[in-house]
Amino acid sequence: ELALTYSFWPWRFLGLLWPNLFGSPVTGDYWGYATYWEDALYIGLLPFFLALSTLRWVRRRGPTPWATSAVRWAWATWALIALLALGKHTPVYPWLYAHVPTFDWFQAPARWHLIGTVLLALLAGLGAEGWRPPSPRAAYWLRLGIAAAAGVTVMAKLATPLAGDRASIARAVAWSGVWAMGAGVLALRQPAPRTRSRALWAGAVLAWVALDLGLTHAGWTPTIEAAWYRAQNVQPSGRVFFPAQDEYDFKFKDYFRLKDLRPARPWSDLRLLGLPNLRLLDGARTLNNFDPMRPGSFERLLTALDQAPPGARERVLDRLAVVAEIRRVPSAPGGFRVVPRQPQGLVQWYPKADVVTDEAAAWQALWHRASLGGPAWDERITVLAEPFSGPSYPAPTELPNPAASEHVALTWDMPTPTYLRIHVQTPGAGWLLVAQQAYPGWQAQIDGRATPLYRAEYALLALPLTAGEHIVTLTYHAPGWPLTAALALLTLGATTAVLLGSRVREDE
């Protein structure tokens, strides 16, 4: 059901002619189904007419030798894409999702129209290649069409005040009449090819299409002053957490509303709120992550937090070094309230660890101990035996002479998100837990020597330490970046060679 959420609403095919038939979030009067921009198809009225004009070449020769085959392929592909985009509204896509590999990798079938829109634009370009001055008979029908468009525009404009909540229908029809009249006039005034006035006419066509698209989509690219993005001294500066429902309401009820782009609260409140991932601008931390792709362990942990019993939830938030929760309170200043917490810190010490061999056991152990509390939670962590990075030494199941956390001195500094330096003084052995996401690329050193780094508490990082004074450093290096850089340089070189080769052939 989640994968089929953004299935194309069939009535939005009318958007090829009337883009704002069901209103628009820009003006706050959208009354259609689902999300406006997911189903938006409009490429301009004149380009759409030009694309339709290529249908005559499905059965006969076009302006170029390859036009017929290209038009057949493009329209067949567009029809297939339109069928797939309908998603749950036909039995086709659900069957493909259930039985054909790779279809279950993606969601939002309506986004197939990203390809379909490009195809329509290419067909419009091909139609423009075959656009010629009208014959006397065609000119007669064009004049009738212009008169009809003018009549439709006037009637729709007069009907707008009477349409009530559905006034967007009348407005959309009126505007389509305007664009149709302009297209008709341009078709009538088209000069013969290779004449002096042809370039001026082509410029007028371009300007008319640009005006159509510009006015139709006005407001879809909002701006804000540059000062809004400047770093601020936000409080609290430590890691904060937005509960799932509060985060959702902040997004879709206060600031990024699906049916009205105008925010319910000032944008300055959003900047103070620091909705994920805005706090990155200030160098502050947020447990939530609004990236489209997130590690599975991280996603599972955050989902479980909202479903866990209160006691277990609070303990896990402590482990994750969350210093405050941000709650939505519409009546409060800024629309939110900061609920402070007293966590154990980004770097924590535990004398003991339960070593397990698989993720399922680590997950069960984490929530079992969190629900129990007491020494089972306060004095030990759960560690996966296999090293996460560094030398391939299995996690030790026992440490000699473990030291309690109250006897251990920890200081740490994290000048950048990719480097953490920890100073440890301990009378005995134990486990150093770092409340950072266990993500490939983290490497650890103890006193300058590489050491194994382990996954702990299902999604965090940990390493064992012996008694004494130590300097521990954690450094993040993105894995595979040399290969990525090499491929980028190779692609750049190949593209440059092709462009230079084409230029040489043109000069010859």
TORGUPA-824216 format. One record per residue (C-alpha): chain; x negated, y negated, z. Coordinates in Angstrom, 2 decimals, padded with zeros to 5 digits. Each point is the difference from the previous one (the first is absolute). Last residue first. Layout:
% TORGUPA-824216
{"A"; {X; Y; Z}},
...
***
This chain:
% TORGUPA-824216
{"A"; {-036.13; -020.04; -041.63}},
{"A"; {000.92; -002.49; 002.71}},
{"A"; {003.09; 002.07; 000.89}},
{"A"; {-002.14; 003.15; 000.28}},
{"A"; {-002.41; -001.78; 002.35}},
{"A"; {002.86; -001.22; 002.22}},
{"A"; {001.45; 003.51; 000.24}},
{"A"; {-003.39; 001.37; 001.05}},
{"A"; {-000.37; -002.73; 002.63}},
{"A"; {003.41; 000.88; 001.44}},
{"A"; {-000.76; 003.73; 000.01}},
{"A"; {-003.42; -000.53; 001.62}},
{"A"; {001.49; -002.26; 002.70}},
{"A"; {002.65; 002.60; 000.81}},
{"A"; {-002.63; 002.75; 000.25}},
{"A"; {-002.20; -002.11; 002.28}},
{"A"; {002.88; -000.95; 002.29}},
{"A"; {001.13; 003.62; 000.20}},
{"A"; {-003.53; 001.13; 000.88}},
{"A"; {-000.31; -002.75; 002.61}},
{"A"; {003.32; 001.03; 001.59}},
{"A"; {-000.98; 003.69; -000.10}},
{"A"; {-003.31; -000.78; 001.71}},
{"A"; {001.72; -002.10; 002.68}},
{"A"; {002.48; 002.79; 000.73}},
{"A"; {-002.81; 002.56; 000.18}},
{"A"; {-001.95; -002.23; 002.41}},
{"A"; {003.23; -000.60; 002.02}},
{"A"; {000.65; 003.69; 000.63}},
{"A"; {000.68; -000.31; 003.71}},
{"A"; {000.56; -003.51; 001.38}},
{"A"; {-002.66; -000.59; 002.65}},
{"A"; {001.16; -000.53; 003.59}},
{"A"; {-002.46; -000.33; 002.84}},
{"A"; {000.32; 001.17; 003.59}},
{"A"; {-002.86; -000.82; 002.36}},
{"A"; {-000.74; 001.47; 003.41}},
{"A"; {-002.70; -001.48; 002.23}},
{"A"; {-000.66; 002.24; 002.97}},
{"A"; {-000.90; -000.09; 003.69}},
{"A"; {-000.02; 003.33; 001.79}},
{"A"; {002.05; 003.17; 000.35}},
{"A"; {000.95; 001.82; -003.20}},
{"A"; {002.50; -001.19; -002.60}},
{"A"; {002.67; 001.73; -002.09}},
{"A"; {001.67; -001.67; -003.00}},
{"A"; {003.52; -001.21; -000.75}},
{"A"; {002.12; -001.44; -002.82}},
{"A"; {003.81; -000.33; -000.28}},
{"A"; {002.83; 001.77; -001.88}},
{"A"; {000.89; 003.23; 001.84}},
{"A"; {-001.07; -001.09; 003.49}},
{"A"; {-003.57; 000.48; -001.18}},
{"A"; {-001.64; 000.45; -003.38}},
{"A"; {-003.72; 000.55; 000.42}},
{"A"; {-003.21; -001.90; -000.79}},
{"A"; {-003.22; 001.95; -000.16}},
{"A"; {-003.20; -001.92; 000.75}},
{"A"; {-002.50; -001.95; -002.07}},
{"A"; {-002.88; -001.38; 002.07}},
{"A"; {-000.51; -003.69; 000.83}},
{"A"; {000.78; 000.23; 003.70}},
{"A"; {003.18; 001.93; -000.78}},
{"A"; {001.15; -000.41; -003.59}},
{"A"; {003.45; 000.37; -001.54}},
{"A"; {001.40; 000.00; -003.56}},
{"A"; {003.49; -001.02; -001.15}},
{"A"; {000.63; 000.50; -003.74}},
{"A"; {003.05; 002.24; 000.03}},
{"A"; {002.67; -001.46; 002.32}},
{"A"; {000.57; 000.98; 003.61}},
{"A"; {001.98; -003.11; 000.95}},
{"A"; {-001.77; -001.92; 002.77}},
{"A"; {000.69; 000.32; 003.72}},
{"A"; {-003.54; 001.08; 000.81}},
{"A"; {-000.29; 002.78; 002.58}},
{"A"; {-003.35; 000.63; 001.70}},
{"A"; {-000.04; 003.45; 001.54}},
{"A"; {-001.89; 000.98; 003.12}},
{"A"; {-003.34; 000.68; 001.61}},
{"A"; {-001.25; -001.42; 003.27}},
{"A"; {-001.33; -003.10; 001.77}},
{"A"; {001.19; -002.22; -002.87}},
{"A"; {-001.16; -003.29; -001.51}},
{"A"; {001.40; -000.62; -003.48}},
{"A"; {-000.56; -002.91; -002.42}},
{"A"; {002.28; 000.17; -003.04}},
{"A"; {-000.53; -001.57; -003.44}},
{"A"; {002.83; 000.13; -002.58}},
{"A"; {-000.38; -000.81; -003.70}},
{"A"; {002.52; 000.17; -002.84}},
{"A"; {002.69; -002.38; 001.29}},
{"A"; {-002.71; -002.61; 000.65}},
{"A"; {-001.51; -001.45; 003.19}},
{"A"; {001.15; 002.98; 002.08}},
{"A"; {-001.71; -000.24; 003.40}},
{"A"; {000.12; 002.46; 002.86}},
{"A"; {-000.65; 000.31; 003.69}},
{"A"; {000.53; 003.17; 002.00}},
{"A"; {-001.13; 000.76; 003.55}},
{"A"; {000.81; 003.50; 001.28}},
{"A"; {000.72; 000.84; 003.64}},
{"A"; {003.75; -000.73; -000.23}},
{"A"; {000.21; 002.28; -003.06}},
{"A"; {-000.95; 003.13; 001.94}},
{"A"; {-003.29; 001.61; -000.97}},
{"A"; {-000.34; 003.56; -001.31}},
{"A"; {-002.98; 001.99; 001.38}},
{"A"; {-000.63; 002.23; -003.00}},
{"A"; {002.41; -000.22; -002.97}},
{"A"; {002.25; 002.90; -001.02}},
{"A"; {001.77; 000.83; -003.29}},
{"A"; {-002.68; -001.61; -002.13}},
{"A"; {001.31; -001.24; -003.38}},
{"A"; {-001.42; 002.00; -002.87}},
{"A"; {-003.28; -001.31; -001.45}},
{"A"; {000.00; -000.95; -003.67}},
{"A"; {-002.07; -003.19; 000.13}},
{"A"; {001.96; -003.18; -000.84}},
{"A"; {003.71; -000.28; -000.73}},
{"A"; {003.32; 001.42; 001.21}},
{"A"; {-001.70; 002.84; 001.80}},
{"A"; {002.10; 003.19; 000.34}},
{"A"; {001.14; 000.73; 003.56}},
{"A"; {002.95; -002.38; 000.03}},
{"A"; {000.10; -001.88; 003.30}},
{"A"; {002.79; -000.37; 002.58}},
{"A"; {-000.60; -002.49; 002.80}},
{"A"; {-000.56; 000.28; 003.72}},
{"A"; {000.12; -001.81; 003.33}},
{"A"; {003.09; -002.23; -000.15}},
{"A"; {002.29; 002.33; -001.94}},
{"A"; {-000.27; 003.33; 001.77}},
{"A"; {-000.91; -001.98; 003.14}},
{"A"; {003.49; -001.60; 000.15}},
{"A"; {002.22; -000.22; -003.10}},
{"A"; {002.11; 003.02; -000.90}},
{"A"; {001.70; -001.42; -003.12}},
{"A"; {-003.30; -001.34; -001.33}},
{"A"; {-001.67; 003.37; 000.68}},
{"A"; {002.59; 001.82; -002.11}},
{"A"; {-000.03; -002.74; -002.64}},
{"A"; {-003.74; 000.24; -000.63}},
{"A"; {-000.17; 003.79; 000.38}},
{"A"; {002.67; 000.55; -002.65}},
{"A"; {-001.76; -002.23; -002.50}},
{"A"; {-003.42; 001.50; 000.65}},
{"A"; {001.41; 003.52; -000.37}},
{"A"; {001.57; -000.91; -003.34}},
{"A"; {-003.22; -001.68; -001.14}},
{"A"; {-002.15; 003.11; 000.39}},
{"A"; {-002.89; 001.38; 002.05}},
{"A"; {000.52; -001.35; 003.49}},
{"A"; {-002.44; -001.40; 002.57}},
{"A"; {001.57; -001.23; 003.24}},
{"A"; {-002.16; -002.85; 001.22}},
{"A"; {-001.43; -001.13; 003.34}},
{"A"; {-001.59; -003.03; 001.69}},
{"A"; {001.93; -002.64; -001.94}},
{"A"; {-001.27; -003.48; -000.92}},
{"A"; {001.76; -002.65; -002.08}},
{"A"; {-000.91; -002.50; -002.74}},
{"A"; {002.81; -002.12; -001.52}},
{"A"; {001.34; -000.73; 003.45}},
{"A"; {001.87; 001.85; 002.75}},
{"A"; {003.31; -001.72; -000.64}},
{"A"; {001.71; -002.63; 002.18}},
{"A"; {003.11; -001.12; -001.89}},
{"A"; {001.54; -003.32; -000.98}},
{"A"; {003.51; -000.30; -001.53}},
{"A"; {-000.21; -002.78; -002.60}},
{"A"; {003.45; -001.33; -000.92}},
{"A"; {001.37; -000.81; -003.43}},
{"A"; {002.25; -002.40; -001.91}},
{"A"; {-002.52; -002.83; -000.11}},
{"A"; {001.33; -001.32; 003.30}},
{"A"; {002.37; 002.66; 001.40}},
{"A"; {003.65; 000.35; -001.10}},
{"A"; {-000.80; 002.45; -002.81}},
{"A"; {-001.92; 002.35; 002.34}},
{"A"; {-002.05; 002.43; -002.09}},
{"A"; {-002.62; 001.73; 002.14}},
{"A"; {-003.77; -000.15; -000.43}},
{"A"; {-001.77; 002.50; 002.23}},
{"A"; {-003.21; -000.89; 001.77}},
{"A"; {-003.53; 001.17; 000.85}},
{"A"; {000.08; 003.19; -002.09}},
{"A"; {-003.24; 001.92; 000.60}},
{"A"; {001.18; 003.16; -001.82}},
{"A"; {-000.39; 002.05; 003.17}},
{"A"; {002.25; -002.48; 001.81}},
{"A"; {002.58; 000.35; -002.79}},
{"A"; {-000.19; 003.76; 000.56}},
{"A"; {000.74; -000.48; 003.69}},
{"A"; {002.94; -002.30; -000.66}},
{"A"; {001.57; 002.42; -002.47}},
{"A"; {-000.37; 002.95; 002.36}},
{"A"; {001.85; -001.87; 002.73}},
{"A"; {002.71; -001.39; -002.29}},
{"A"; {000.86; 003.33; -001.68}},
{"A"; {-001.33; 000.17; -003.58}},
{"A"; {002.03; -000.86; -003.12}},
{"A"; {-001.50; -003.39; -000.81}},
{"A"; {-003.51; 001.22; 000.75}},
{"A"; {000.51; 003.08; -002.21}},
{"A"; {000.23; -002.13; -003.15}},
{"A"; {-003.18; -001.83; 000.95}},
{"A"; {-001.87; 003.29; 000.51}},
{"A"; {001.24; 001.53; -003.25}},
{"A"; {-001.09; -003.03; -001.99}},
{"A"; {-003.47; 000.00; 001.55}},
{"A"; {-000.48; 003.73; -000.62}},
{"A"; {001.16; -000.36; -003.61}},
{"A"; {-002.47; -002.77; -000.77}},
{"A"; {001.76; -003.03; -001.54}},
{"A"; {000.93; -000.98; -003.55}},
{"A"; {002.26; -003.02; -000.58}},
{"A"; {-001.94; -002.05; 002.57}},
{"A"; {002.30; -001.57; 002.62}},
{"A"; {-002.03; 001.21; 002.97}},
{"A"; {001.22; -000.05; 003.57}},
{"A"; {-002.55; 000.11; 002.82}},
{"A"; {-000.81; -003.66; -000.50}},
{"A"; {-003.35; -001.65; 000.66}},
{"A"; {-001.10; -003.62; -000.25}},
{"A"; {-002.57; -001.46; -002.41}},
{"A"; {002.31; -002.95; -000.64}},
{"A"; {000.88; 000.75; -003.63}},
{"A"; {000.21; 003.70; 000.93}},
{"A"; {002.92; -000.99; 002.22}},
{"A"; {002.15; -000.23; -003.15}},
{"A"; {000.13; 003.78; -000.54}},
{"A"; {002.40; 000.65; 001.58}},
{"A"; {002.22; -002.78; 001.40}},
{"A"; {-002.15; -002.62; 001.67}},
{"A"; {002.87; -001.64; 001.91}},
{"A"; {-001.67; -003.40; -000.07}},
{"A"; {-000.17; 000.07; -003.80}},
{"A"; {003.59; 001.25; -000.22}},
{"A"; {001.14; -002.86; 002.23}},
{"A"; {-001.70; -002.49; -002.34}},
{"A"; {002.02; 001.50; -002.85}},
{"A"; {003.13; -001.41; 001.65}},
{"A"; {002.79; 002.49; 000.89}},
{"A"; {002.85; 001.48; -002.06}},
{"A"; {-002.32; 000.13; -002.97}},
{"A"; {001.30; -000.98; -003.47}},
{"A"; {-000.46; 003.02; -002.23}},
{"A"; {003.63; 001.03; 000.48}},
{"A"; {001.30; 003.47; -000.86}},
{"A"; {-003.05; 002.06; 000.97}},
{"A"; {-001.06; -002.12; 002.96}},
{"A"; {-003.71; -000.46; 000.45}},
{"A"; {-000.15; -002.34; 003.02}},
{"A"; {002.52; 000.56; 002.78}},
{"A"; {002.22; 003.00; -000.72}},
{"A"; {-002.23; 002.09; -002.27}},
{"A"; {-003.44; -000.50; 001.42}},
{"A"; {000.61; -000.84; 003.65}},
{"A"; {002.77; 002.60; 000.12}},
{"A"; {-002.29; 002.74; -001.31}},
{"A"; {-002.78; -000.92; 002.42}},
{"A"; {002.46; 000.02; 002.90}},
{"A"; {001.33; 003.41; -001.04}},
{"A"; {-003.49; 001.48; -000.30}},
{"A"; {-001.42; -001.37; 003.24}},
{"A"; {-002.62; -002.69; -000.77}},
{"A"; {-003.30; 000.66; 001.77}},
{"A"; {-002.79; -002.35; 000.98}},
{"A"; {-003.77; 000.49; 000.09}},
{"A"; {-001.88; -002.75; 001.77}},
{"A"; {000.05; -003.70; -000.95}},
{"A"; {003.12; -000.66; 002.07}},
{"A"; {000.37; -002.72; -000.93}},
{"A"; {-001.00; -001.46; -003.34}},
{"A"; {-002.81; -002.52; -000.44}},
{"A"; {000.78; -000.75; -003.62}},
{"A"; {-001.69; 000.78; -003.30}},
{"A"; {001.24; -002.02; -002.97}},
{"A"; {002.69; 001.60; -002.15}},
{"A"; {002.75; -002.55; 000.69}},
{"A"; {-002.46; -002.77; -000.84}},
{"A"; {000.33; 000.98; -003.67}},
{"A"; {003.57; -001.36; -000.14}},
{"A"; {002.67; 002.44; -001.10}},
{"A"; {001.23; 001.13; -003.39}},
{"A"; {002.94; 002.05; -001.24}},
{"A"; {-000.30; 001.99; -003.24}},
{"A"; {003.52; 001.29; -000.63}},
{"A"; {001.45; -003.48; 000.22}},
{"A"; {000.56; -000.40; -003.72}},
{"A"; {000.53; 003.36; -001.69}},
{"A"; {002.79; -001.01; -002.37}},
{"A"; {-001.39; -003.50; -000.46}},
{"A"; {-003.49; 001.19; -000.95}},
{"A"; {001.17; 002.98; -002.05}},
{"A"; {002.30; -002.08; -002.20}},
{"A"; {-002.43; -002.93; -000.18}},
{"A"; {-002.82; 002.35; -001.03}},
{"A"; {002.23; 001.57; -002.67}},
{"A"; {000.89; -003.46; -001.34}},
{"A"; {-003.63; -001.18; 000.04}},
{"A"; {-001.17; 003.08; -001.91}},
{"A"; {002.71; -000.45; -002.61}},
{"A"; {-000.86; -003.71; -000.32}},
{"A"; {-003.67; 000.86; -000.46}},
{"A"; {000.94; 002.45; -002.76}},
{"A"; {001.98; -002.80; -001.69}},
{"A"; {-002.99; -002.33; 000.15}},
{"A"; {-002.24; 002.71; -001.46}},
{"A"; {002.45; 000.70; -002.85}},
{"A"; {000.23; -003.66; -001.00}},
{"A"; {-002.93; 000.23; -002.42}},
{"A"; {001.35; 003.06; -001.79}},
{"A"; {-001.51; 003.47; 000.08}},
{"A"; {003.32; 001.72; 000.77}},
{"A"; {003.22; -001.85; -000.87}},
{"A"; {001.40; -002.37; 002.57}},
{"A"; {002.30; 001.15; 002.84}},
{"A"; {002.64; -002.62; 000.66}},
{"A"; {002.91; 002.44; 000.09}},
{"A"; {-001.83; 002.46; 002.30}},
{"A"; {-001.08; -002.83; 002.28}},
{"A"; {003.58; -001.27; 000.19}},
{"A"; {001.26; 003.48; 000.85}},
{"A"; {-002.58; 000.51; 002.75}},
{"A"; {000.92; -003.37; 001.50}},
{"A"; {003.69; 000.87; -000.05}},
{"A"; {-000.73; 003.38; 001.61}},
{"A"; {-002.00; -001.65; 002.79}},
{"A"; {002.90; -002.35; 000.77}},
{"A"; {002.59; 002.78; -000.18}},
{"A"; {-002.11; 002.10; 002.36}},
{"A"; {000.06; -002.92; 002.42}},
{"A"; {003.80; -000.12; -000.01}},
{"A"; {000.31; 003.78; 000.45}},
{"A"; {-002.33; -000.08; 003.00}},
{"A"; {001.83; -002.95; 001.55}},
{"A"; {003.39; 001.69; -000.41}},
{"A"; {-001.22; 003.22; 001.59}},
{"A"; {-001.81; -001.88; 002.80}},
{"A"; {003.33; -001.54; 001.00}},
{"A"; {000.98; 003.33; 001.54}},
{"A"; {000.60; -001.31; 003.51}},
{"A"; {002.47; -002.56; -001.37}},
{"A"; {000.53; 000.35; -003.76}},
{"A"; {002.23; -003.07; -000.42}},
{"A"; {-002.82; -002.54; 000.22}},
{"A"; {-001.93; 001.96; -002.68}},
{"A"; {002.86; 000.32; -002.49}},
{"A"; {-000.71; -003.33; -001.72}},
{"A"; {-003.63; 000.96; -000.49}},
{"A"; {001.02; 003.40; -001.37}},
{"A"; {002.36; -001.63; -002.50}},
{"A"; {-002.62; -002.49; -001.17}},
{"A"; {-002.72; 002.62; -000.36}},
{"A"; {002.30; 002.45; -001.78}},
{"A"; {001.02; -002.70; -002.48}},
{"A"; {-003.60; -000.93; -000.70}},
{"A"; {-000.89; 003.66; -000.50}},
{"A"; {002.91; 000.37; -002.43}},
{"A"; {-001.16; -003.03; -001.98}},
{"A"; {-003.54; 001.37; -000.14}},
{"A"; {001.33; 003.38; -001.12}},
{"A"; {002.08; -001.59; -002.76}},
{"A"; {-003.09; -001.85; -001.19}},
{"A"; {-002.00; 003.25; 000.07}},
{"A"; {002.72; 001.76; -001.97}},
{"A"; {-000.27; -002.55; -002.81}},
{"A"; {-003.80; 000.11; 000.11}},
{"A"; {000.12; 003.78; -000.44}},
{"A"; {002.08; -000.43; -003.17}},
{"A"; {-002.32; -002.68; -001.34}},
{"A"; {-003.05; 002.20; 000.79}},
{"A"; {-001.81; -000.67; 003.24}},
{"A"; {-003.68; -001.02; 000.18}},
{"A"; {-002.16; 003.01; 001.01}},
{"A"; {-000.77; 001.82; 003.26}},
{"A"; {-001.97; 003.18; -000.74}},
{"A"; {-003.02; -000.91; 002.11}},
{"A"; {002.34; -001.35; 002.69}},
{"A"; {001.59; 003.46; 000.24}},
{"A"; {-003.43; 001.50; 000.64}},
{"A"; {-000.53; -002.48; 002.81}},
{"A"; {003.42; 000.78; 001.43}},
{"A"; {-000.82; 003.71; -000.18}},
{"A"; {-003.18; -000.66; 001.98}},
{"A"; {001.99; -001.94; 002.62}},
{"A"; {002.57; 002.78; 000.18}},
{"A"; {-002.77; 002.56; 000.54}},
{"A"; {-001.55; -002.11; 002.76}},
{"A"; {003.38; -000.18; 001.73}},
{"A"; {000.40; 003.78; -000.28}},
{"A"; {-003.35; 000.61; 001.69}},
{"A"; {000.97; -002.08; 003.03}},
{"A"; {003.44; 001.58; -000.44}},
{"A"; {-001.36; 003.14; 001.64}},
{"A"; {000.17; -002.11; 003.13}},
{"A"; {003.70; 000.83; 000.34}},
{"A"; {-001.03; 003.53; 001.07}},
{"A"; {-001.07; -001.36; 003.44}},
{"A"; {-002.18; 002.79; 001.44}},
{"A"; {-003.14; 001.79; -001.10}},
{"A"; {-001.91; 003.21; 000.55}},
{"A"; {003.11; 002.18; -000.30}},
{"A"; {-000.06; -000.33; -003.80}},
{"A"; {-003.56; 001.41; 000.03}},
{"A"; {001.09; 003.64; -000.58}},
{"A"; {003.43; 000.63; -001.59}},
{"A"; {002.67; 001.87; 001.99}},
{"A"; {001.51; -002.14; 002.76}},
{"A"; {-000.81; -003.46; -001.35}},
{"A"; {000.89; 001.09; -003.54}},
{"A"; {003.41; 001.20; 001.23}},
{"A"; {000.56; -003.21; 001.97}},
{"A"; {-000.98; -002.00; -003.13}},
{"A"; {002.44; 001.70; -002.37}},
{"A"; {003.16; 000.30; 002.14}},
{"A"; {000.98; -003.63; -000.74}},
{"A"; {000.58; -002.97; 002.35}},
{"A"; {-002.70; 001.33; 002.35}},
{"A"; {-002.78; -001.34; -002.20}},
{"A"; {001.32; -002.39; -002.66}},
{"A"; {-003.64; -000.79; -000.80}},
{"A"; {-000.44; 003.40; -001.62}},
{"A"; {002.76; -000.70; -002.56}},
{"A"; {-001.34; -003.48; -000.78}},
{"A"; {-003.48; 001.49; -000.42}},
{"A"; {001.34; 002.57; -002.47}},
{"A"; {001.82; -002.71; -001.97}},
{"A"; {-003.15; -002.15; -000.03}},
{"A"; {-002.05; 002.94; -001.28}},
{"A"; {002.47; 000.65; -002.83}},
{"A"; {000.03; -003.72; -000.82}},
{"A"; {-003.80; -000.21; -000.09}},
{"A"; {-000.52; 003.23; -001.99}},
{"A"; {002.55; -000.90; -002.66}},
{"A"; {-001.35; -003.54; -000.24}},
{"A"; {-003.58; 001.20; -000.38}},
{"A"; {000.96; 002.59; -002.64}},
{"A"; {001.84; -002.63; -002.05}},
{"A"; {-002.62; -002.73; 000.47}},
{"A"; {-002.98; 002.05; -001.21}},
{"A"; {000.06; -001.14; -003.61}},
{"A"; {000.63; -003.64; 001.00}},
{"A"; {003.08; -002.22; -000.41}},
{"A"; {002.32; 002.95; 000.68}},
{"A"; {001.11; 002.88; -002.19}},
{"A"; {003.43; 001.45; 000.65}},
{"A"; {001.73; 002.23; 002.52}},
{"A"; {-001.25; -001.32; 003.35}},
{"A"; {-000.86; -003.27; -001.68}},
{"A"; {003.45; -001.52; 000.60}},
{"A"; {-000.58; 000.51; 003.73}},
{"A"; {-002.74; -002.64; -000.22}},
{"A"; {002.60; -002.76; 000.31}},
{"A"; {000.72; 001.08; 003.56}},
{"A"; {-003.51; -001.07; 001.03}},
{"A"; {000.52; -003.37; -001.69}},
{"A"; {003.30; -000.44; 001.86}},
{"A"; {-001.81; 000.82; 003.26}},
{"A"; {-002.74; -002.51; -000.82}},
{"A"; {002.70; -002.68; -000.61}},
{"A"; {001.81; 000.73; 003.26}},
{"A"; {-003.08; 000.01; 002.22}},
{"A"; {-001.81; 003.01; 001.49}},
{"A"; {002.66; 000.81; 002.63}},
{"A"; {-000.30; 003.42; 001.63}},
{"A"; {000.33; -000.62; 003.76}},
{"A"; {001.03; 003.16; 001.88}},
{"A"; {-002.71; 000.00; 002.70}},
{"A"; {000.15; -003.79; 000.06}},
{"A"; {003.59; -000.19; 001.24}},
{"A"; {-000.17; 002.63; 002.73}},
{"A"; {002.94; 002.36; 000.50}},
{"A"; {003.52; -000.77; -001.30}},
{"A"; {001.10; -003.41; -001.16}},
{"A"; {001.23; -002.90; 002.11}},
{"A"; {-002.87; -002.46; -000.44}},
{"A"; {001.11; -003.47; 001.06}},
{"A"; {-003.08; -001.27; 001.84}},
{"A"; {-001.17; -002.31; -002.78}},
{"A"; {-003.34; 001.76; -000.44}},
{"A"; {001.59; 003.30; 001.06}},
{"A"; {001.90; -000.10; -003.31}},
{"A"; {003.59; 000.47; -001.10}},
{"A"; {001.62; 003.10; -001.45}},
{"A"; {-000.17; -001.21; -003.62}},
{"A"; {-003.42; -001.50; 000.64}},
{"A"; {-001.82; 001.73; -002.86}},
{"A"; {002.85; -000.22; -002.57}},
{"A"; {-001.07; 001.65; -003.27}},
{"A"; {-002.54; 002.63; 001.12}},
{"A"; {001.61; -000.33; 003.43}},
{"A"; {002.99; 001.94; -001.32}},
{"A"; {-002.17; 003.08; 000.56}},
{"A"; {000.47; -000.99; 003.66}},
{"A"; {003.37; 001.76; 000.05}},
{"A"; {-001.83; 003.35; 000.01}},
{"A"; {-001.65; -000.64; 003.42}},
{"A"; {-003.55; 001.32; -000.36}},
{"A"; {-000.97; 002.34; 002.81}},
{"A"; {-001.97; -001.70; 002.76}},
{"A"; {000.77; 002.42; 002.82}},
{"A"; {-000.76; 003.15; -002.01}},
{"A"; {-003.22; 000.88; 001.86}},
{"A"; {001.68; -000.66; 003.36}},
{"A"; {002.86; 002.41; -000.84}},
***
